[in-house]
Amino acid sequence: MPSRRSIIASIGGVALSGLGVWYWFTSESATGYVQEKSIEARYREDNQLHSESIVTVTLGNPPGSGSPQLNWLHDDWQSQFDSPSSPVVSEDLHQELQQAYVDIRYVVGVCSPSWDDEQQETGCHNAPTSRENFNHVQVHDRVTASYTDTGLSIESVNGTWSFDNL
């Protein structure tokens, strides 16, 4: 007769396998380019929840022309970024942000021809991601990413995207 531990271990293994299969069926993996990075924060004031941006970096206009564009950098956090147009969040900064705000969201936007729809040749998803994914990519990077209803996951970074075809 199998022991209680082996039964529990088997159930745990089946549950993890099921979660992996669910993720594989619900995610859309595609190669594309990073078109935005931002850090969004929420804070409570007068019993109401408010939102503000810490930093937002996007593509130049037209896409691929020149360096990424720094659209917003919060005055209170300017000194915390060595290179604001290529933001990276250290563990210390992450802790400071968590202490200052109720909620912190790291957002990365990826566009891919594989995510096209009827209105556009290239589809884009701006979605929450982990701090590790946020730090791993910069605007203009060529990436392979997966998108689900819960967020964006960066699978790999493969140099810089060529915008010649856009």
N, C-alpha and C positions, 0 to 999 in steps of 0.2 A: 504494500500500500504506500503511495507517495506521501511524503511528509508535508506538513502544512506549509513549510518554507518553500518547497519546490512548487507547490500549487500557486502560492502567492507570486513567486518569481515568474512562473509561466503566464499568469494573468497580466503582470506588469509588462512582460515582453510583448504579449499580444496587443495590449493597449498602446504601447509605443509604436509598434508596427502599423496599427490602425491609424494613428496620428500621422505617421509618415505618408501613408497612402492617401489620406485625406488632403494633406498639404500638396502632394504631387498632382492630385486631380483638380484642386482649386486654384493653384498658382499658374500664372502665365509667365514663363521665362522667355526673355528676349534680349537681343543685343541692341544697344542704343547709346545715347549720350546723356550726361548729366546736364540739365538745363537750369537747375536751381538748387540752392542749399539755404536753409533758414533754421533759426532757432526761435520757436514761439513759446511764450510764457504766459501763465495765468496767475493772477493774484487776487486776493480778496480785499475789498475796501468798502466800508459802510454796508457790510453784509451782502455785497454783490460781487460776483466774479467778473473780472475784467481781463482782457487779453492785450498783449503787446509783443512786438517783435524785438528780439535782441540783435539779430543780424540777418540780413537777406542779401544773397549774392545770386545774380542771374547771368545769362548769356548777354554779350554785347548785341547791338543791333546794327546790321543784320547778324544773325547767328554765326559765330566763328570769327567775327571780325575783332581782332584785338583781344585784350585780356578780359576776364570775367568782370562784370560790372557790380560794384558795391552799391546796392540800392538803399540800404538802411543799416546804420550801426547806432545802437542805443548809447546815448551820452554816458550813462553810468558804467558801461562795460567796455568802452573804447580801449582802455589801457590793458585789457585782458587778452587781446588778440595780437599776436606778433605780425600776422599778415591778414588783415580783415577781409581781403578779397579771396583768400584761401583759408577759411576758418577751420580751426582744429580745437577741440575742447579737451583740455587735460582733466585728469581726475580731480585735481584741486578746484579748477573752475567749475566742473560739474557739481561738486559738493557745494560751492558758493551759490550757484544758481538754484540748487535744490533748497538751500536755506532761505533764499530771498523770495522764492515763488512757491505757490501751491502746486503747480504742475509745469513741467518742462517737456516740450516736444521737439525732437530733432526731425527735420523734414528734408527729404531729398526728392527732387523731381527728375524723372528719367523719361526721355522721349525715344520712341522706337518705331520704325516702319512696320514692325510686326504687330504693333498695337493700333494700327490704323482703323479708322471708322469711315462711315459713308461721307462725312463732311471734310475729313482731312486725310492726307496721305501718311502722316505721322501722328501716332497717338501718344499722349503724355499722361503720366501719373505722378502727381505730387502727393507724397504720402509719408506718414511717420515711419521712422526707422530707428535702429539702435544707435547709440553714441559711437560704437565701433564702426558701423557702416558709414555714419556721417563723417567720421574722421578719415576713413579709408578712401573716400572719393573727393574730387574737386570738380567744379563746373568745367565743362569741355571734355571730361574723361569719357573714353569709350568703355562701357561696362556691359556685363551680362547681369540682368536683374530679374527678380521674380516679384510679381505684384499679386496681393490678395486683398480682400476687403479690410484686413487688419493692418496692412502696411506693405512696406517695400523692403526687400532683402537684396543686398548686393552679393552676387556670387563670385564675380571676378572683375578686375580692372585691366584693360588691354590697351594702354597708351591713350592717345588723344583721338577724338572723332574727327573725321574729315567731313567738313561741311560743304564740299564741292557739289554734292548731289541735292542739296536742299534748295 
